Amino acid sequence: MKKVTTVSLQTMKKRGEKIAVLTAYDATFAWLEDQAGTDVILVGDSAAMVIGGEESTLTATMDQMLYHTRCVSRGVERALLVADMPFLSFQIAPQETVRNAGRFLAEAGAEAVKLEGGEAILDHVKRLVDVGIPVMGHLGLTPQSIHKFGGWDVRGRDEAEAERMIEDAVKLEEAGAFSIVLEKISAPLAEKITASLHIPTIGIASGPDCDGQVLVNYDMLGLYSKFNLKFVLKYLNLAEDISVAVRRYVKDIKNGDFPNQDESYDLV
């Protein structure tokens, strides 16, 4: 299978081919997703929640994200590997943003980074692109701003915010972003933004008209059952399957059924 690049994604948009994106946080899931044909694998700062059990993504650190990205890179052959830049790793000064983003490429094997925000981070995006680091944008419900928003509600429902989002999307494209994630905005707004851009949009909880879709792999597989989210289609219920398997394992040990002769070694 041909390697997916930032240029590939723009070609896919032009020919109307949808882009499949999933998160991953370790080499095993990355390998399975990559071999199944996923176009982009995102090492999301959602790791803080689904791996670390935190209430938001804000606690994710550079060291944690570098570790997860390096793990994922060992399982990826075809997909484009994008790393989330965690809170305060890119909001302070462009030179610090370049330094932190560069670590994802040089130390962890990422091929691009994702930054949340619009006009406020344009200088950072431009600087990254100027030094050769591809940037994926992120608009709408940006989880690192959850306390500013005061909750997880749909964004862009009022006309002023919707217009700012459209303007921010265009400005991110002009700054050099190769793609933009649109999270939890209305389907009509997502359709409008997508039509206004030459670069692909990747939707999550933003309707069917984006150029691609992304989900957290734990959600899609039914592993992370803390919330039942309207926009998540669970393709499996692994939480239940794993619970059944673990109960069988515990029962077999308690009953002395595991290990038996088949799982044991002889002297020779």
C-alpha positions as CSV (number, residue, x, y, z in Angstrom):
1,M,0.0,0.0,0.0
2,K,1.3,3.4,-1.0
3,K,2.5,5.7,1.9
4,V,0.1,8.4,2.8
5,T,1.5,11.9,2.9
6,T,0.2,15.5,3.5
7,V,0.1,15.8,-0.3
8,S,-1.9,12.5,-0.6
9,L,-4.6,13.9,1.6
10,Q,-5.1,17.0,-0.6
11,T,-5.3,14.7,-3.6
12,M,-7.9,12.6,-1.9
13,K,-10.0,15.8,-1.3
14,K,-9.8,16.8,-4.9
15,R,-11.0,13.4,-6.2
16,G,-13.7,13.1,-3.5
17,E,-12.2,10.2,-1.6
18,K,-13.0,10.2,2.1
19,I,-10.1,10.1,4.6
20,A,-10.2,7.6,7.5
21,V,-8.5,8.8,10.7
22,L,-8.2,7.0,14.1
23,T,-6.3,7.7,17.3
24,A,-3.7,5.3,18.6
25,Y,-1.5,5.4,21.7
26,D,0.6,2.2,21.4
27,A,2.4,0.1,18.8
28,T,-0.1,-2.8,18.8
29,F,-3.2,-0.7,18.0
30,A,-1.2,1.4,15.6
31,W,-0.1,-1.8,13.6
32,L,-3.7,-3.1,13.5
33,E,-5.1,0.2,12.3
34,D,-2.4,0.8,9.8
35,Q,-2.7,-2.7,8.3
36,A,-6.5,-2.3,8.0
37,G,-6.0,0.8,5.8
38,T,-6.4,3.8,8.1
39,D,-5.1,6.8,6.2
40,V,-4.0,9.0,9.2
41,I,-3.2,7.8,12.7
42,L,-3.4,10.6,15.3
43,V,-1.6,10.3,18.6
44,G,-4.2,12.3,20.5
45,D,-3.8,14.1,23.8
46,S,-7.0,12.2,24.5
47,A,-4.4,9.7,25.9
48,A,-4.7,11.7,29.1
49,M,-8.3,10.6,29.4
50,V,-8.6,7.1,27.8
51,I,-5.1,5.9,29.0
52,G,-4.5,8.0,32.1
53,G,-8.1,8.3,33.4
54,E,-8.0,12.1,33.6
55,E,-11.2,14.3,33.2
56,S,-9.7,16.3,30.4
57,T,-6.8,16.5,28.0
58,L,-5.1,19.3,29.8
59,T,-2.8,17.2,32.0
60,A,-1.1,15.6,29.0
61,T,2.6,16.5,29.0
62,M,5.3,16.7,26.3
63,D,7.1,13.7,27.8
64,Q,3.9,11.6,27.8
65,M,3.0,12.6,24.2
66,L,6.5,11.9,23.0
67,Y,6.4,8.5,24.6
68,H,3.1,7.5,23.1
69,T,4.1,8.9,19.7
70,R,7.3,6.9,19.7
71,C,5.4,3.8,20.5
72,V,2.8,4.4,17.8
73,S,5.6,5.1,15.2
74,R,6.9,1.5,15.6
75,G,3.6,0.2,14.4
76,V,3.0,2.5,11.4
77,E,4.1,1.8,7.9
78,R,1.5,3.3,5.5
79,A,-0.6,5.9,7.5
80,L,0.4,9.5,8.0
81,L,1.4,9.8,11.7
82,V,0.3,13.0,13.4
83,A,1.0,14.0,17.0
84,D,-1.1,16.2,19.1
85,M,0.8,19.1,20.7
86,P,-0.3,19.2,24.4
87,F,-1.5,22.2,26.4
88,L,1.2,25.0,26.8
89,S,3.6,23.3,24.4
90,F,2.7,25.8,21.6
91,Q,0.8,28.7,23.1
92,I,3.7,30.7,24.5
93,A,6.1,31.7,21.8
94,P,6.7,30.6,18.2
95,Q,10.3,29.6,18.9
96,E,9.2,27.3,21.7
97,T,6.5,25.8,19.5
98,V,9.1,25.0,16.9
99,R,11.4,23.4,19.5
100,N,8.6,21.2,20.9
101,A,7.1,20.3,17.5
102,G,10.6,19.4,16.2
103,R,11.0,16.9,19.0
104,F,7.9,15.0,17.8
105,L,9.5,14.6,14.4
106,A,13.2,14.1,15.5
107,E,12.7,12.0,18.6
108,A,9.3,10.3,18.2
109,G,8.9,9.6,14.5
110,A,5.9,11.8,13.9
111,E,5.4,13.2,10.4
112,A,3.2,16.2,11.4
113,V,1.7,17.9,14.4
114,K,-1.7,19.1,15.4
115,L,-2.4,22.4,17.1
116,E,-5.7,23.6,18.5
117,G,-6.9,27.2,17.8
118,G,-7.4,29.8,15.1
119,E,-6.1,33.3,14.7
120,A,-4.2,33.3,18.0
121,I,-1.8,30.6,16.8
122,L,-1.3,31.7,13.2
123,D,2.2,32.9,13.8
124,H,3.1,29.6,15.3
125,V,1.6,27.7,12.3
126,K,3.5,29.8,9.9
127,R,6.8,29.4,11.7
128,L,6.4,25.6,11.8
129,V,5.6,25.4,8.1
130,D,8.5,27.6,7.3
131,V,10.9,25.2,9.0
132,G,9.4,22.2,7.3
133,I,7.0,20.8,10.0
134,P,3.6,20.0,8.6
135,V,0.6,21.3,10.7
136,M,-2.9,20.0,11.1
137,G,-5.3,22.6,12.5
138,H,-8.2,22.1,14.9
139,L,-11.3,24.3,15.3
140,G,-14.7,24.1,16.9
141,L,-14.8,22.4,20.3
142,T,-11.1,22.5,21.1
143,P,-10.7,20.4,24.3
144,Q,-7.7,22.3,25.6
145,S,-10.1,25.3,25.9
146,I,-12.8,23.4,27.8
147,H,-12.7,25.7,30.8
148,K,-13.1,28.7,28.6
149,F,-16.1,27.1,26.9
150,G,-17.6,26.0,30.2
151,G,-18.6,22.6,28.9
152,W,-18.7,20.2,25.9
153,D,-21.5,21.8,24.0
154,V,-21.6,22.2,20.2
155,R,-19.7,25.2,19.0
156,G,-20.5,27.8,16.3
157,R,-24.2,27.8,16.8
158,D,-24.4,31.6,17.0
159,E,-23.7,33.5,13.9
160,A,-20.7,35.5,15.1
161,E,-18.8,32.4,16.3
162,A,-19.6,30.6,13.1
163,E,-18.3,33.4,11.0
164,R,-15.1,33.6,13.1
165,M,-14.6,29.8,12.6
166,I,-14.9,30.1,8.8
167,E,-12.4,33.0,8.8
168,D,-10.0,31.1,11.1
169,A,-10.2,28.0,8.8
170,V,-9.3,30.1,5.8
171,K,-6.5,31.8,7.7
172,L,-5.1,28.5,8.8
173,E,-5.0,27.3,5.2
174,E,-3.2,30.5,4.2
175,A,-0.7,30.0,7.0
176,G,0.2,26.6,5.5
177,A,-1.9,24.0,7.4
178,F,-2.4,20.9,5.3
179,S,-5.7,19.9,7.0
180,I,-8.1,21.0,9.8
181,V,-10.0,19.0,12.3
182,L,-13.5,20.3,12.9
183,E,-14.8,19.1,16.2
184,K,-18.4,19.2,17.5
185,I,-19.9,21.9,15.2
186,S,-23.2,21.7,13.3
187,A,-23.2,19.7,10.1
188,P,-24.2,22.7,7.9
189,L,-21.3,24.8,9.3
190,A,-18.9,22.0,8.7
191,E,-20.1,21.6,5.2
192,K,-19.7,25.4,4.6
193,I,-16.1,25.4,6.0
194,T,-15.2,22.3,4.0
195,A,-16.4,23.9,0.8
196,S,-14.4,27.1,1.5
197,L,-11.1,25.3,1.7
198,H,-8.6,23.6,-0.7
199,I,-7.2,21.5,2.2
200,P,-9.2,18.6,3.7
201,T,-11.3,18.8,6.8
202,I,-11.5,16.0,9.2
203,G,-14.7,15.9,11.2
204,I,-15.5,14.5,14.6
205,A,-19.1,15.1,15.7
206,S,-19.5,17.5,12.8
207,G,-21.7,15.6,10.3
208,P,-21.0,13.7,7.1
209,D,-19.8,16.4,4.7
210,C,-16.2,16.8,6.0
211,D,-13.5,15.3,3.8
212,G,-12.7,12.7,6.4
213,Q,-13.7,11.5,9.9
214,V,-11.8,10.8,13.1
215,L,-12.7,8.9,16.2
216,V,-10.9,7.9,19.4
217,N,-10.1,4.2,18.8
218,Y,-11.2,3.3,22.4
219,D,-14.6,4.9,21.7
220,M,-15.0,3.2,18.3
221,L,-14.1,-0.2,19.7
222,G,-16.4,0.1,22.7
223,L,-13.4,0.1,25.1
224,Y,-14.0,3.4,26.8
225,S,-17.4,3.1,28.2
226,K,-17.4,6.1,30.6
227,F,-19.5,8.1,28.3
228,N,-22.1,7.2,25.6
229,L,-21.5,9.8,22.9
230,K,-24.1,10.6,20.3
231,F,-21.5,10.9,17.5
232,V,-19.7,7.6,18.2
233,L,-20.6,4.5,16.3
234,K,-19.4,1.6,18.3
235,Y,-18.2,-1.1,15.8
236,L,-17.5,-3.5,18.7
237,N,-18.2,-3.8,22.4
238,L,-14.7,-4.9,23.5
239,A,-15.3,-3.7,27.1
240,E,-17.8,-6.5,27.6
241,D,-15.8,-9.1,25.7
242,I,-12.7,-8.3,27.8
243,S,-14.7,-8.5,31.0
244,V,-16.0,-11.9,30.0
245,A,-12.5,-13.1,29.1
246,V,-11.0,-11.9,32.4
247,R,-13.8,-13.5,34.5
248,R,-13.1,-16.8,32.7
249,Y,-9.3,-16.4,33.3
250,V,-9.9,-15.8,37.0
251,K,-12.3,-18.7,37.3
252,D,-9.8,-21.1,35.6
253,I,-7.1,-20.1,38.0
254,K,-9.3,-20.4,41.0
255,N,-10.5,-23.9,39.9
256,G,-7.0,-25.1,39.0
257,D,-7.9,-25.4,35.3
258,F,-5.1,-23.1,34.1
259,P,-2.4,-23.9,33.4
260,N,-2.9,-27.5,32.5
261,Q,-0.5,-30.0,30.7
262,D,-0.9,-28.2,27.4
263,E,0.4,-24.9,28.9
264,S,3.3,-26.6,30.7
265,Y,6.8,-27.7,29.7
266,D,8.4,-31.1,30.2
267,L,12.0,-31.7,31.3
268,V,13.2,-32.4,27.7
